[in-house]
Amino acid sequence: MTPEVEKYYENYFDLFTTDGWKQYVEQVEAEKDNFLIENIKDDRDLYAKQGQLYVINNILNFESMIRNAYDSIQEDEDA
C-alpha cells in the first residue's frame, strides 16, 4: 500500500473515532427510525423517498465499507 493510500484510510479511521462522527451516525439512525413511508403520495414521492433512504443507508454503512476496503487491500498484499 502506498503511503498516500495508507494516509487516506488513516484519516477515515481517525474520523470514525471522533465524538462528532458518532453523534452524526446517531442522528442519521434516528432519522431512519422516523422515516415514514405511510405518507407517500405518488410515484415521484416514492422515488424521492427511495433516494433519501439510499443516502441514509450509505451513511450508516460508510464506516464498514471503508474498513472492508482496507481489509481487502491488506489481504491482497499479504497473498
GROMACS elastic network, one bead per residue, 0.5 to 0.9 nm:
[ bonds ]
;  ai    aj funct       b0    kb
    1     4     6  0.81303   500
    1     5     6  0.62421   500
    1     6     6  0.63300   500
    1    73     6  0.76155   500
    1    74     6  0.79190   500
    1    77     6  0.76003   500
    2     5     6  0.52623   500
    2     6     6  0.61696   500
    2     7     6  0.85833   500
    3     7     6  0.60451   500
    3     8     6  0.85173   500
    4     7     6  0.51149   500
    4     8     6  0.61513   500
    4     9     6  0.88521   500
    5     9     6  0.64502   500
    5    10     6  0.85915   500
    6     9     6  0.53847   500
    6    10     6  0.61138   500
    6    11     6  0.86685   500
    6    70     6  0.88252   500
    7    11     6  0.60487   500
    7    12     6  0.86933   500
    8    11     6  0.54279   500
    8    12     6  0.67678   500
    8    13     6  0.89775   500
    9    12     6  0.51500   500
    9    13     6  0.61747   500
    9    14     6  0.85783   500
    9    66     6  0.75236   500
    9    67     6  0.83044   500
    9    70     6  0.70431   500
   10    14     6  0.60440   500
   10    15     6  0.84986   500
   11    14     6  0.51525   500
   11    15     6  0.62300   500
   11    16     6  0.87935   500
   12    16     6  0.62092   500
   12    17     6  0.88718   500
   12    63     6  0.81225   500
   12    66     6  0.77160   500
   13    16     6  0.51712   500
   13    17     6  0.66997   500
   13    63     6  0.83174   500
   13    66     6  0.85558   500
   13    67     6  0.81847   500
   14    17     6  0.54720   500
   14    18     6  0.69914   500
   15    18     6  0.55327   500
   15    19     6  0.88402   500
   15    20     6  0.83191   500
   15    21     6  0.65191   500
   16    19     6  0.82900   500
   16    20     6  0.86294   500
   16    21     6  0.58075   500
   16    22     6  0.71809   500
   16    63     6  0.70462   500
   17    20     6  0.85698   500
   17    21     6  0.71762   500
   17    22     6  0.75407   500
   18    21     6  0.54334   500
   18    22     6  0.65307   500
   18    23     6  0.86702   500
   19    22     6  0.50776   500
   19    23     6  0.59642   500
   19    24     6  0.84864   500
   20    23     6  0.50403   500
   20    24     6  0.60753   500
   20    25     6  0.86444   500
   21    24     6  0.50320   500
   21    25     6  0.61893   500
   21    26     6  0.85767   500
   22    25     6  0.52076   500
   22    26     6  0.61927   500
   22    27     6  0.86533   500
   23    26     6  0.51076   500
   23    27     6  0.62205   500
   23    28     6  0.87243   500
   24    27     6  0.50845   500
   24    28     6  0.62523   500
   24    29     6  0.86004   500
   25    28     6  0.50724   500
   25    29     6  0.60484   500
   25    30     6  0.85414   500
   25    59     6  0.75235   500
   25    60     6  0.63901   500
   26    29     6  0.50357   500
   26    30     6  0.61781   500
   26    31     6  0.86482   500
   27    30     6  0.50863   500
   27    31     6  0.62784   500
   27    32     6  0.86930   500
   28    32     6  0.61941   500
   28    33     6  0.86162   500
   28    56     6  0.66422   500
   28    57     6  0.89533   500
   28    59     6  0.77676   500
   28    60     6  0.73135   500
   29    32     6  0.50107   500
   29    33     6  0.61693   500
   29    34     6  0.86639   500
   29    56     6  0.80266   500
   29    60     6  0.72795   500
   30    34     6  0.62723   500
   30    35     6  0.85849   500
   31    34     6  0.51044   500
   31    35     6  0.60684   500
   31    56     6  0.83425   500
   32    36     6  0.86101   500
   32    53     6  0.75158   500
   32    56     6  0.69526   500
   32    57     6  0.84298   500
   33    36     6  0.83720   500
   35    49     6  0.88144   500
   35    53     6  0.82541   500
   36    39     6  0.66441   500
   36    40     6  0.82486   500
   36    49     6  0.89710   500
   37    40     6  0.56573   500
   37    46     6  0.81578   500
   37    49     6  0.77145   500
   38    41     6  0.87121   500
   40    43     6  0.81336   500
   40    44     6  0.89114   500
   40    45     6  0.57943   500
   40    46     6  0.59473   500
   40    49     6  0.80622   500
   41    44     6  0.80691   500
   41    45     6  0.59939   500
   41    46     6  0.74773   500
   42    45     6  0.53091   500
   42    46     6  0.62189   500
   42    47     6  0.87929   500
   43    47     6  0.62016   500
   43    48     6  0.85983   500
   44    47     6  0.51610   500
   44    48     6  0.62246   500
   44    49     6  0.86552   500
   45    48     6  0.50242   500
   45    49     6  0.61564   500
   45    50     6  0.85655   500
   46    49     6  0.51139   500
   46    50     6  0.61317   500
   46    51     6  0.86259   500
   47    51     6  0.61897   500
   47    52     6  0.86393   500
   48    51     6  0.51045   500
   48    52     6  0.62485   500
   48    53     6  0.86514   500
   49    52     6  0.50046   500
   49    53     6  0.60933   500
   49    54     6  0.84843   500
   50    53     6  0.51021   500
   50    54     6  0.60726   500
   50    55     6  0.87145   500
   51    55     6  0.63500   500
   51    56     6  0.86838   500
   52    55     6  0.52322   500
   52    56     6  0.62411   500
   52    57     6  0.86796   500
   53    57     6  0.60828   500
   53    58     6  0.85195   500
   54    57     6  0.52454   500
   54    58     6  0.62040   500
   54    59     6  0.87520   500
   55    58     6  0.50607   500
   55    59     6  0.62846   500
   55    60     6  0.86762   500
   56    59     6  0.52239   500
   56    60     6  0.62522   500
   56    61     6  0.86526   500
   57    60     6  0.50219   500
   57    61     6  0.60194   500
   57    62     6  0.83064   500
   58    61     6  0.51491   500
   58    62     6  0.57142   500
   58    65     6  0.89188   500
   59    62     6  0.50970   500
   59    63     6  0.80156   500
   60    63     6  0.73807   500
   60    64     6  0.84584   500
   61    64     6  0.54009   500
   61    65     6  0.61778   500
   61    66     6  0.87796   500
   62    65     6  0.50640   500
   62    66     6  0.62203   500
   62    67     6  0.86249   500
   63    66     6  0.52347   500
   63    67     6  0.61833   500
   63    68     6  0.85350   500
   64    67     6  0.51010   500
   64    68     6  0.59415   500
   64    69     6  0.84594   500
   65    68     6  0.51362   500
   65    69     6  0.61032   500
   65    70     6  0.85985   500
   66    69     6  0.51547   500
   66    70     6  0.61975   500
   66    71     6  0.86060   500
   67    70     6  0.50993   500
   67    71     6  0.60912   500
   67    72     6  0.85283   500
   68    71     6  0.50349   500
   68    72     6  0.60433   500
   68    73     6  0.86361   500
   69    72     6  0.50678   500
   69    73     6  0.63183   500
   69    74     6  0.86718   500
   70    73     6  0.51936   500
   70    74     6  0.62400   500
   70    75     6  0.86789   500
   71    75     6  0.61077   500
   71    76     6  0.85888   500
   72    75     6  0.50802   500
   72    76     6  0.61672   500
   72    77     6  0.86112   500
   73    76     6  0.51071   500
   73    77     6  0.62189   500
   73    78     6  0.86443   500
   74    77     6  0.51721   500
   74    78     6  0.61934   500
   74    79     6  0.87312   500
   75    78     6  0.50429   500
   75    79     6  0.61949   500
   76    79     6  0.52621   500
